[in-house]
Amino acid sequence: MTALMERQDKKASLPLRRPWTVIVISLLFLLLTGAVSGDTLKVLKNGGFDDTRSDSVRATKLLEEKFSSSQPNLLILVRDTTVEVADPKVAQAGRDLVTTLEAEKGVKLVASYFQIDGDPELKSADGHAGLTLVRVEGDEDTVLKTTRRLHDALSRVDGTLSVKFGGIAQVNADIEKQTNDDLVLSEAVALPLTLILLFFVFRGLIAALLPLFVGLLSITGGMSVLYALGKVTDVSVFAVNLITALGLGLAVDYSLLIVSRYREERSRGLVGAAAVTATLRTAGRTVVFSAAIVAAVMATLLVFDQYFLRSFAYAGLAVVAITVLGALLPLPAALMLLGHRVDKWSIGKPRTEPAVPENGLWGRIAGLTMRAPWVFGILVIGLLVLFAAPIRHIQLGVPDERVLPKGSESRVVLEASRTQFSTNDSSAISVVSDQWSGDLGDYAARLSRIPHVTAVNSAAGRYENGTQVAPPVPELAAAFTHGDATRIQILNDVVSYSDDGKRLVKAVRAEPAGTRVHVGGLSAQLVDIVDSLDRKLPLAIGLAALLTLLLLFLATGSILLPIKAVAFNALGLGSILGAMVWVFQDGHLARQLDFTASPVAVTIPVLLCCVAYALSMDYEVFVLSRIKESYAATNDPRLSVRRGLGGSGPIISAAAAILAVSFFSTAISGVSLAKLFGIGTGLAVIIDAILIRGVLVPAFLRIFGHSAWWAPGWLRRLSSRVELNH
């Protein structure tokens, strides 16, 4: 990082000496990565939420290895609205479905009403529908692809007869399809608004095209990195969404900072290489520090065991690296070539005299805040704490059918399976052991006495409320035993991805078995994902805080300012999470935003906090760089805050507005977890730009005055080589 900064101070830097060479190389890079990125989606995977070393994953693997039937993940509902399922037409459709499924590779038919001697519990209460339970085998990506293929081939509506798909496999397929469709729609809304905002924020057409070019470099470059990584490791397809949002967002941030500073230097009388050099010495160093902090925060996602989260680290690191290179190489080269023409086709006349930032809107806001810093500070902190209050009752879950629109096919089928059928094997919990020893009947009886357990099926028979209600069935022996391995099926009346489901799994695991057993099923998956995140979250938070403190200290030479930044950003993130719990879990605004209240998807708070924290630190560096520059020149803490915020406030507010538009466009999504992430991140950007940077930072600096910039002499000497504005 230091070497990069030192190179910026040299007038003979590459963008100044060879601007056309830099532009041509950048265009070739754009063409090459654009060609490669077209194949990125082909090598990326869906899923990635599980810890592959968890107990539930081990149980699932044993079920697939040892037993001819296992827990279904796909439900197929055959319904006729006019006749019952015994009607020859409906029965034939069901038998054809069963025949097709039995011939499919990687697909196990668990049970069906339409089999010979089919289970009567798989007939609906009104007699008009029959269920077929299927296990699609493989990892999450294979299950998704197989489910899509089966759905395309078998799902149909023929007059009053319909064949519809449900179960968690189809839910995931519907989420993936809905997300992709919504992404196209949201970009169709966000892109024109972003272009309009860019034109007005950059005050001209030519200047507005510069961040778009940097953004394209970032997006295509990031996609190409994901393509390369997808060839050698598991990478989630959902990381593509972060590349587009973060790539454009950082490109706007860094380009706006550099173009604005370049215009300032020109208004001071500098031209050509002198203006670009002065810009890189100040704004360029700020970009490097900002990028380092954003990259450090995104890198903390690598500590998690879920490749879904690690994929966002890959995407974030790639985007940051390419964006900072785009901002420090082709962007200065373009400014060298454009010169005064950067203001061509602009709104209004270019500024010919240096601005007086302390007299601008944000300078006046800072001045007002510093007149009563305790009052404004306490008011804002109280407001943020109030927003954060709902976190106390947050419920975490894995996305299920409730995140989809009410009319979605998989949601309709799952709701019907719960309300119209007397059994629902898809929510069953499986207990499996590869070396069983002990009294199986006694263990099954004890399991059947656990609250919410309706029945326990095993090789020892069926048990309800601690009593055997049916003896072993020899014809079903293969479903429950395989050599020394045994399987127990626990039927229950809870929603799998819920707090009741988690409590049930913990009760099952707490029941002594006398031998080693593994507990699987959807509820067990939820417990294991939450436990895995809980184990790694303190490490991720600690690393993010430590790296932030270190980098901000090197940037500012202050002990207090990094601590202030971490504390204020944590407060802001708490307020956002609380607001999202109040809206999406508690169901406030559900009608207005068109979603169904449900537990917060377990990985989304981690991702939301990481992205929002990184962006807030981006703005933190922007503000502190200008304040520090003014403080070094005047040694006046109040004037430096007014000048610093007056100079950086318009840039931050403009960048936040553009980025918020991109994130808020997800409000039109049909998937509630996408709404939550987009609205939460957009709101975090706005709150950070207005309340934290606009009020809390000036209030803090006014209260502490010169002390805010203090550090012991030996630490001061350590940071002096790489500080901002050095």
C-alpha positions in Angstrom: 0.0 0.0 0.0 2.8 2.4 0.9 4.6 1.7 -2.4 1.5 2.4 -4.4 1.1 5.7 -2.6 4.7 6.7 -3.2 4.3 6.0 -6.9 1.3 8.4 -7.0 3.5 11.3 -5.9 5.8 10.9 -8.9 5.0 13.1 -11.9 6.3 10.4 -14.2 3.6 7.9 -13.2 2.2 5.8 -16.0 -1.2 7.6 -16.5 0.7 10.9 -16.9 3.5 9.6 -19.1 1.5 7.1 -21.2 -2.2 8.0 -21.0 -3.1 6.5 -24.3 -1.2 3.3 -23.5 -3.2 3.0 -20.2 -6.5 3.7 -22.0 -5.8 1.1 -24.7 -4.8 -1.5 -22.2 -7.9 -0.8 -20.2 -10.1 -1.2 -23.3 -8.4 -4.5 -24.1 -8.9 -5.7 -20.5 -12.6 -4.7 -20.8 -13.0 -6.7 -24.0 -11.2 -9.7 -22.7 -13.0 -9.9 -19.4 -16.3 -9.1 -21.0 -15.9 -12.2 -23.3 -14.9 -14.4 -20.3 -17.6 -13.1 -18.0 -20.3 -14.3 -20.3 -19.6 -17.9 -19.2 -19.4 -17.1 -15.5 -22.9 -18.3 -14.5 -22.2 -21.7 -16.1 -19.5 -22.6 -13.5 -21.2 -21.1 -10.4 -23.3 -23.1 -8.0 -26.5 -22.6 -6.1 -26.7 -23.3 -2.4 -23.7 -23.2 -0.1 -25.5 -22.5 3.1 -24.4 -25.8 4.9 -21.3 -26.4 6.9 -20.1 -29.6 5.1 -18.7 -30.9 8.4 -22.0 -30.6 10.3 -24.0 -33.4 11.9 -27.0 -32.9 9.6 -24.8 -33.1 6.5 -23.3 -36.3 7.8 -26.7 -37.7 8.4 -27.9 -36.9 4.9 -24.8 -38.6 3.4 -25.4 -41.7 5.4 -29.0 -41.8 4.3 -28.0 -41.6 0.7 -25.2 -44.2 1.1 -27.0 -46.8 3.2 -30.7 -46.7 2.5 -32.9 -47.2 -0.5 -35.3 -44.5 0.7 -34.7 -41.4 2.7 -36.2 -38.0 3.5 -38.0 -36.4 0.6 -37.0 -33.0 -0.7 -39.4 -32.8 -3.5 -43.2 -33.1 -3.4 -45.4 -33.5 -6.5 -49.1 -32.8 -6.1 -51.5 -34.3 -8.6 -54.9 -32.6 -8.3 -58.2 -32.5 -10.2 -60.7 -29.9 -9.1 -63.8 -31.8 -10.5 -63.1 -35.5 -9.7 -61.4 -37.5 -7.0 -57.9 -39.1 -7.5 -59.6 -42.5 -7.9 -60.9 -41.3 -11.2 -59.2 -43.3 -14.1 -57.9 -40.1 -15.7 -56.3 -38.8 -12.5 -55.0 -42.2 -11.5 -53.4 -42.8 -14.9 -51.7 -39.4 -14.7 -50.3 -40.4 -11.2 -49.1 -43.8 -12.4 -47.4 -42.3 -15.4 -45.7 -39.8 -13.1 -44.5 -42.6 -10.8 -43.2 -44.7 -13.8 -41.2 -41.7 -15.1 -39.7 -40.9 -11.7 -38.6 -44.5 -11.1 -36.6 -44.4 -14.4 -34.8 -41.2 -13.5 -31.2 -41.4 -12.5 -30.3 -39.7 -9.2 -34.0 -39.7 -8.2 -35.5 -41.9 -5.5 -39.2 -42.4 -5.1 -39.9 -42.4 -1.4 -43.6 -42.9 -1.4 -46.6 -42.1 -3.6 -50.4 -42.4 -3.4 -50.4 -43.7 -7.0 -48.1 -46.7 -6.3 -49.7 -50.2 -5.9 -50.8 -50.3 -2.3 -50.1 -46.6 -2.1 -50.1 -44.9 1.3 -53.7 -43.6 1.9 -52.3 -40.8 4.1 -51.0 -39.3 0.8 -54.5 -38.6 -0.3 -55.9 -35.2 0.5 -58.8 -34.8 2.9 -61.1 -33.7 0.1 -60.1 -36.7 -2.0 -59.2 -34.5 -5.0 -55.3 -34.7 -4.7 -52.6 -37.2 -4.3 -49.0 -36.6 -3.2 -45.8 -38.2 -4.5 -42.7 -37.9 -2.3 -39.3 -37.8 -4.0 -35.7 -37.6 -2.9 -33.5 -35.9 -5.5 -29.9 -36.9 -4.7 -26.6 -34.9 -4.9 -25.2 -31.6 -3.7 -27.4 -28.5 -3.6 -26.4 -27.5 -7.2 -27.1 -31.0 -8.6 -30.5 -31.1 -6.8 -31.4 -27.7 -8.2 -30.5 -28.6 -11.8 -32.3 -32.0 -11.6 -35.4 -30.4 -10.0 -35.6 -27.8 -12.8 -35.3 -30.5 -15.4 -38.0 -32.6 -13.8 -40.3 -29.6 -13.4 -39.9 -28.6 -17.0 -40.7 -32.2 -18.1 -43.6 -33.1 -15.8 -45.3 -30.0 -14.4 -48.5 -29.3 -16.3 -52.0 -28.0 -16.2 -54.4 -29.9 -18.4 -57.9 -28.5 -18.0 -59.0 -29.3 -14.4 -56.0 -31.7 -13.9 -52.7 -30.2 -12.7 -49.3 -31.6 -11.7 -47.4 -29.2 -9.5 -44.1 -29.3 -7.7 -43.2 -28.3 -4.1 -40.8 -29.3 -1.3 -37.5 -27.5 -0.4 -35.9 -28.5 -3.7 -38.6 -26.7 -5.7 -38.6 -23.8 -3.2 -34.9 -23.3 -3.9 -35.5 -23.5 -7.7 -38.3 -21.0 -7.5 -36.2 -18.6 -5.4 -33.3 -18.8 -7.9 -35.6 -18.2 -10.9 -37.5 -15.4 -9.1 -34.2 -13.8 -8.1 -32.9 -13.8 -11.6 -36.1 -12.4 -13.0 -36.2 -9.7 -10.4 -32.6 -8.8 -11.0 -33.4 -8.0 -14.6 -36.4 -6.0 -13.6 -34.6 -4.1 -10.8 -31.7 -3.2 -13.1 -34.2 -2.0 -15.7 -35.5 0.4 -13.0 -32.2 1.3 -11.3 -30.0 1.8 -14.4 -31.9 4.7 -16.0 -32.3 6.4 -12.6 -28.6 5.8 -11.9 -27.6 7.4 -15.3 -29.8 10.4 -14.6 -28.3 10.8 -11.1 -24.8 10.4 -12.5 -25.4 13.2 -15.0 -26.6 15.6 -12.4 -24.0 14.6 -9.7 -21.0 14.8 -12.0 -22.6 17.9 -13.6 -22.1 16.8 -17.2 -22.2 14.0 -19.7 -18.5 13.5 -20.2 -17.7 13.4 -16.5 -20.7 11.1 -15.9 -19.3 8.5 -18.4 -16.0 8.1 -16.4 -17.5 6.2 -13.4 -19.5 4.0 -15.9 -16.2 3.0 -17.6 -14.5 2.2 -14.2 -17.7 0.3 -13.2 -17.7 -1.8 -16.3 -14.0 -2.7 -15.7 -14.9 -3.7 -12.2 -17.9 -5.7 -13.0 -16.5 -7.6 -16.0 -13.2 -8.1 -14.2 -14.9 -9.4 -11.0 -17.0 -11.7 -13.1 -13.9 -13.1 -14.8 -12.3 -13.7 -11.4 -15.4 -15.7 -10.3 -15.2 -17.7 -13.5 -11.6 -18.7 -12.8 -12.4 -19.5 -9.1 -15.5 -21.4 -10.2 -13.3 -23.8 -12.1 -11.3 -24.8 -9.0 -13.7 -24.4 -6.1 -17.3 -23.9 -5.1 -18.6 -20.4 -5.8 -22.2 -19.3 -5.2 -24.1 -17.8 -8.1 -25.6 -15.2 -5.8 -22.1 -13.5 -5.5 -22.8 -12.1 -9.0 -25.4 -9.7 -7.5 -22.7 -8.3 -5.2 -20.3 -7.7 -8.0 -22.8 -5.6 -10.0 -24.0 -3.5 -7.0 -20.6 -3.1 -5.3 -18.7 -2.6 -8.5 -20.9 0.3 -9.7 -21.1 1.7 -6.1 -17.3 1.8 -5.5 -16.7 3.1 -9.1 -19.0 6.0 -8.4 -17.5 6.7 -5.0 -13.9 6.7 -6.2 -14.6 8.4 -9.5 -16.6 11.1 -7.9 -13.9 11.7 -5.3 -11.1 12.0 -7.9 -13.1 14.0 -10.5 -14.3 16.4 -7.8 -10.7 16.9 -6.5 -9.4 17.3 -10.0 -11.9 20.1 -10.6 -10.8 21.7 -7.3 -7.2 21.6 -8.4 -8.0 23.2 -11.7 -10.0 25.9 -10.0 -6.8 26.7 -8.0 -4.9 27.3 -11.3 -3.3 23.9 -11.8 -3.5 22.3 -15.3 -2.4 19.1 -17.0 0.0 16.8 -15.2 0.2 19.2 -12.2 -3.6 19.0 -11.6 -3.6 15.2 -12.0 -0.6 14.8 -9.7 -2.1 16.9 -7.0 -5.3 14.9 -7.3 -3.6 11.6 -6.9 -1.5 12.9 -4.0 -4.7 13.7 -2.1 -7.8 11.9 -3.4 -5.7 9.0 -4.8 -4.3 8.2 -1.4 -7.8 8.4 0.1 -8.9 5.9 -2.5 -6.1 3.5 -1.6 -6.9 3.6 2.1 -10.6 3.3 1.5 -10.1 0.3 -0.7 -7.8 -1.4 1.8 -10.4 -1.1 4.5 -13.2 -2.3 2.3 -11.1 -5.2 1.2 -10.1 -6.1 4.7 -13.7 -6.1 5.9 -14.9 -8.2 2.9 -12.0 -10.7 3.5 -13.4 -11.5 7.0 -16.2 -13.5 5.2 -13.5 -16.1 4.4 -13.5 -17.4 8.0 -17.0 -18.9 7.6 -17.5 -22.5 6.6 -20.4 -21.9 4.2 -19.1 -21.3 0.6 -22.2 -19.0 0.1 -20.5 -16.4 2.4 -17.0 -17.1 1.2 -18.1 -16.4 -2.3 -19.1 -12.9 -1.4 -15.5 -12.5 0.0 -14.1 -13.6 -3.4 -16.4 -11.2 -5.2 -15.8 -8.3 -2.8 -12.0 -8.6 -3.0 -12.0 -8.9 -6.8 -14.2 -5.9 -7.2 -12.2 -3.7 -4.8 -8.9 -4.6 -6.4 -10.1 -3.9 -9.9 -12.0 -0.8 -9.0 -9.0 0.8 -7.2 -6.8 0.1 -10.2 -9.4 1.6 -12.5 -9.6 4.7 -10.4 -5.8 5.1 -10.2 -4.8 4.2 -13.8 -7.4 4.7 -16.6 -9.3 7.4 -14.8 -6.3 9.8 -14.3 -5.2 8.9 -17.8 -8.6 10.0 -19.1 -8.4 13.2 -17.1 -4.9 13.9 -18.6 -6.3 13.5 -22.1 -9.6 15.4 -21.5 -8.2 18.3 -19.5 -10.8 21.1 -19.5 -13.0 19.0 -21.8 -14.1 16.9 -18.8 -16.6 19.7 -18.2 -17.9 19.6 -21.8 -21.7 19.3 -22.1 -22.0 20.2 -18.4 -24.7 21.7 -16.3 -23.9 25.3 -15.6 -20.5 26.9 -15.9 -17.3 25.3 -14.6 -16.0 26.7 -11.3 -13.2 29.2 -12.0 -12.5 30.1 -8.3 -11.8 27.8 -5.4 -14.9 26.9 -3.4 -15.3 27.8 0.2 -16.5 24.5 1.6 -17.2 25.7 5.1 -19.9 27.9 3.7 -21.6 25.1 1.8 -24.7 23.2 3.0 -22.7 20.4 4.7 -20.3 22.9 6.2 -23.2 24.8 7.7 -24.7 21.6 9.0 -21.4 20.8 10.7 -21.4 24.2 12.2 -24.9 23.9 13.5 -24.1 20.5 15.1 -21.0 21.8 16.8 -23.0 24.6 18.5 -24.7 21.9 20.6 -22.7 18.7 20.1 -24.1 16.9 23.2 -27.7 17.6 22.3 -27.4 16.5 18.6 -25.2 13.5 19.5 -27.5 12.2 22.2 -30.6 12.7 20.0 -29.1 10.7 17.1 -27.7 8.0 19.3 -31.1 7.7 21.0 -32.8 7.4 17.7 -30.4 4.7 16.5 -30.7 2.7 19.7 -34.5 2.9 19.3 -34.2 1.4 15.8 -31.9 -1.3 17.2 -34.3 -2.4 19.9 -36.1 -5.2 17.9 -32.9 -7.1 17.6 -33.6 -8.5 21.1 -36.3 -10.9 19.6 -34.6 -11.7 16.3 -35.4 -15.2 14.9 -33.1 -16.8 12.4 -34.1 -19.3 9.8 -33.2 -20.9 6.4 -35.2 -19.4 3.5 -38.4 -21.5 2.9 -41.5 -21.0 0.8 -42.6 -17.9 2.8 -39.9 -15.8 1.1 -41.7 -16.4 -2.2 -44.9 -14.6 -3.5 -48.1 -16.2 -2.2 -49.1 -17.6 -5.6 -45.7 -19.3 -6.2 -46.1 -23.0 -7.2 -43.8 -24.5 -4.6 -45.5 -22.4 -1.9 -49.0 -23.5 -2.9 -48.0 -27.2 -2.9 -46.2 -27.0 0.5 -49.1 -25.2 2.1 -51.5 -27.8 0.7 -49.3 -30.6 2.1 -49.5 -29.2 5.6 -53.3 -28.4 5.6 -54.9 -31.1 3.5 -52.8 -34.2 4.2 -52.5 -36.2 7.5 -48.8 -36.8 7.0 -45.9 -34.6 5.9 -42.7 -36.6 5.6 -40.8 -33.7 4.2 -40.6 -32.1 7.7 -39.5 -35.4 9.3 -36.3 -35.6 11.3 -34.0 -38.5 10.6 -31.8 -40.2 13.1 -29.2 -42.5 11.5 -26.3 -44.5 12.9 -23.8 -46.5 10.8 -22.9 -48.8 13.8 -26.1 -49.2 15.8 -25.9 -51.0 19.2 -28.5 -50.9 21.9 -32.2 -51.2 22.5 -33.8 -49.7 19.4 -37.4 -50.1 20.7 -36.7 -48.3 23.9 -34.9 -45.4 22.1 -37.7 -45.0 19.6 -40.3 -45.0 22.4 -38.4 -42.3 24.3 -38.1 -40.2 21.1 -41.9 -40.5 20.6 -42.6 -38.9 24.0 -40.8 -35.6 23.0 -43.2 -32.7 22.6 -44.4 -32.1 19.0 -43.4 -35.6 17.9 -46.4 -37.3 16.3 -44.9 -40.7 15.5 -41.6 -42.5 15.3 -41.0 -45.1 12.6 -38.1 -47.6 12.9 -37.0 -51.1 12.4 -38.6 -51.9 15.8 -42.0 -50.7 14.7 -44.0 -47.5 15.0 -44.3 -45.6 18.3 -46.6 -42.9 19.5 -46.5 -41.2 22.9 -44.0 -43.8 24.2 -46.1 -46.8 23.1 -45.6 -49.2 20.2 -48.7 -48.8 18.0 -47.5 -51.0 15.1 -45.1 -53.9 14.9 -42.1 -54.0 12.4 -43.1 -54.4 8.8 -40.7 -56.9 7.0 -41.4 -55.3 3.6 -40.1 -52.0 4.9 -36.9 -53.4 6.5 -34.7 -52.0 3.8 -36.0 -48.5 4.6 -34.7 -48.7 8.2 -31.8 -51.1 8.3 -28.7 -51.8 6.2 -26.2 -54.1 7.8 -25.2 -52.5 11.1 -26.7 -49.2 10.1 -30.2 -48.1 11.2 -32.5 -45.2 10.4 -35.3 -43.7 12.5 -37.9 -41.4 11.1 -39.4 -38.8 13.5 -42.7 -37.3 12.3 -43.7 -34.1 13.9 -46.1 -31.1 13.7 -43.7 -28.2 13.6 -42.6 -25.9 10.7 -39.1 -27.2 9.9 -37.4 -23.8 9.7 -38.7 -22.3 12.9 -37.7 -21.9 16.6 -40.0 -24.9 17.4 -38.1 -27.0 14.9 -34.8 -26.0 16.4 -36.0 -26.9 19.9 -37.2 -30.3 18.7 -33.8 -31.1 17.1 -32.0 -30.1 20.3 -34.4 -32.4 22.3 -33.8 -35.3 20.0 -30.0 -34.8 20.2 -30.2 -34.6 24.0 -31.9 -38.0 24.2 -29.3 -40.7 25.0 -29.0 -43.3 22.3 -26.4 -45.6 23.7 -24.4 -45.2 20.5 -23.3 -42.5 18.1 -26.1 -41.2 16.0 -26.4 -38.4 13.5 -29.6 -36.2 13.3 -30.7 -34.8 9.9 -33.6 -33.1 8.3 -34.5 -29.5 7.6 -34.8 -28.5 11.2 -31.4 -30.1 12.0 -29.9 -28.2 9.0 -31.1 -24.9 10.5 -29.6 -25.7 13.9 -26.3 -26.6 12.4 -26.1 -23.6 10.2 -26.8 -21.2 13.1 -24.3 -23.0 15.3 -21.6 -22.8 12.6 -22.2 -19.1 12.2 -22.2 -18.5 15.9 -18.8 -20.2 16.2 -17.1 -18.1 13.5 -19.0 -14.8 14.0 -16.8 -13.6 16.9 -13.7 -14.2 14.9 -15.1 -12.4 11.9 -16.2 -9.4 14.0 -12.9 -9.3 15.9 -10.9 -9.4 12.6 -13.0 -6.7 11.0 -12.7 -4.4 14.1 -8.9 -5.0 14.4 -8.1 -4.4 10.8 -10.3 -1.3 10.8 -8.6 0.1 13.8 -5.2 -0.6 12.4 -5.8 0.9 9.0 -7.6 3.9 10.3 -4.8 4.6 12.7 -2.3 4.4 9.9 -4.5 6.8 7.9 -5.1 9.3 10.6 -2.3 8.9 13.2 -5.0 9.1 15.9 -6.0 6.7 18.6 -9.5 7.9 19.3 -10.8 8.3 15.7 -10.5 4.6 14.7 -12.3 3.6 18.0 -15.0 6.2 17.3 -15.4 4.9 13.7 -15.9 1.3 14.9 -18.3 2.3 17.7 -20.5 4.5 15.5 -20.6 2.0 12.6 -21.6 -0.8 15.0 -24.4 1.5 16.3 -25.5 2.2 12.8 -25.5 -1.5 11.9 -27.5 -2.4 15.0 -30.1 0.2 14.0 -30.4 -1.3 10.5 -30.7 -4.9 11.8 -33.4 -3.8 14.3 -35.3 -2.0 11.6 -35.2 -5.1 9.3 -36.4 -7.3 12.1 -39.3 -4.9 12.8 -40.3 -4.9 9.1 -39.5 -8.4 7.7 -39.8 -10.6 10.8 -42.5 -8.8 12.7 -44.4 -8.1 9.5 -44.8 -4.3 9.7 -45.1 -2.9 6.1 -45.8 -6.4 4.9 -48.8 -5.3 2.9 -47.1 -2.2 1.5 -43.9 -4.2 0.4 -45.9 -7.3 -0.5 -44.2 -10.1 1.5 -45.0 -12.7 4.1 -43.4 -12.2 7.6 -40.9 -14.9 8.4 -37.7 -15.5 10.4 -34.7 -13.6 9.1 -32.6 -15.7 6.7 -29.6 -16.8 8.8 -26.8 -15.7 6.4 -28.4 -12.4 5.4 -27.5 -10.4 8.6 -23.9 -11.4 8.3 -23.8 -10.4 4.6 -25.7 -7.2 5.2 -23.5 -6.1 8.1 -20.3 -6.9 6.2 -21.3 -4.9 3.0 -22.8 -2.0 5.0 -19.8 -1.8 7.3 -17.4 -1.8 4.4 -19.3 1.0 2.6 -19.6 3.0 5.8 -15.8 2.8 6.3 -15.5 4.0 2.7 -17.3 7.2 3.7 -15.4 7.4 6.9 -12.1 7.7 5.1 -13.6 10.3 2.7 -14.6 12.5 5.6 -11.5 12.1 7.7 -9.1 12.7 4.8 -10.6 16.2 4.1 -10.9 17.0 7.8 -7.3 15.9 8.4 -6.0 17.9 5.5 -7.7 21.1 6.8 -6.6 20.4 10.4 -2.9 20.0 9.2 -3.2 23.3 7.5 -5.0 25.3 10.2 -4.6 23.5 13.5 -8.2 24.6 14.1 -10.4 21.7 15.0 -13.8 23.5 14.5 -12.8 25.1 11.2 -11.3 21.8 9.9 -14.5 19.9 10.6 -16.6 22.5 8.7 -14.2 22.6 5.8 -13.7 18.8 5.8 -17.4 18.0 5.9 -18.2 20.9 3.6 -15.8 19.4 1.0 -16.6 15.7 1.4 -20.3 16.0 2.4 -21.6 16.7 -1.2 -19.5 13.8 -2.5 -20.7 11.4 0.2 -24.4 12.3 -0.1 -24.3 12.1 -3.9 -22.5 8.7 -3.9 -24.9 7.4 -1.2 -27.9 8.6 -3.2 -26.7 6.8 -6.3 -25.9 3.6 -4.4 -29.1 3.7 -2.5 -31.1 3.8 -5.7 -29.4 0.6 -6.9 -30.1 -1.2 -3.6 -33.7 0.2 -3.1 -34.6 -1.1 -6.5 -34.8 -4.6 -5.0 -38.0 -3.5 -3.2 -39.8 -4.7 -6.3 -38.4 -8.2 -5.9 -40.7 -11.1 -5.3 -38.3 -12.7 -2.9 -38.5 -11.2 0.6 -34.8 -11.9 1.5 -33.7 -10.0 -1.5 -36.0 -7.1 -0.4 -34.4 -7.3 3.1 -30.8 -7.2 1.8 -31.5 -4.4 -0.7 -33.6 -2.2 1.5 -31.4 -2.8 4.5 -28.2 -1.9 2.7 -29.7 1.1 1.0 -31.0 2.4 4.3 -27.7 1.7 5.9 -25.9 3.9 3.3 -28.4 6.7 3.8 -28.3 6.6 7.6 -24.5 6.5 7.5 -24.2 9.4 5.1 -26.7 11.7 6.9 -26.8 10.8 10.6 -23.4 9.4 11.3 -21.1 11.4 9.0 -23.3 14.5 9.1 -24.1 14.7 12.8 -22.2 12.2 15.0 -18.8 12.8 13.5 -18.9 16.6 13.9 -20.3 16.3 17.4 -17.5 13.9 18.4 -14.8 16.0 17.0 -16.2 19.2 18.6 -16.4 17.5 22.0 -12.8 16.1 21.9 -11.2 19.0 19.9 -7.4 18.6 19.6 -7.5 15.4 21.7 -9.3 13.6 18.9 -6.0 13.7 16.9 -3.7 12.6 19.7 -1.4 9.5 19.7 1.7 8.6 21.7 4.9 9.8 20.0 6.1 6.3 19.1 2.8 5.4 17.4 2.7 8.8 15.7 6.1 8.1 14.2 4.9 4.7 13.0 1.9 6.1 11.2 3.6 9.2 9.8 5.0 7.4 6.8 1.7 6.4 5.3 -0.9 8.9 6.8 -3.6 10.4 4.6 -2.4 13.7 3.1 1.2 12.8 4.0 
